[in-house]
Amino acid sequence: SSRLTPQSTGIFFVVAQATFAAASTGTMQIALRDSSGAFGISEARPDAITALRMQVTGMKRVDALGTWFQCNVTQALPSTASITGGIEDTWIQMTKL
């Protein structure tokens, strides 16, 4: 998995989005993690007819270089989930405030 690594200390706003294909079933979870653990989680059960777009946001103070952020997308229960691709569908972003 890929990680975002701040190049300076400060307060950072992190947002991630995952889009699951239509007809996905089960429970999906999208979580933000940093080098010390999870700090933002979103969980949903998709409608079996339409695609499900999930977002998760978090704000974190970075006091030391070497801290990283990543997004984990998991299936919380058995499912037939598939993540759709494309620059507007699934992404993670970090902004220094």
Helices and strands as residue ranges (DSSP letters): E 10-20, E 28-34, E 37-44, E 52-62, E 69-75, E 91-96
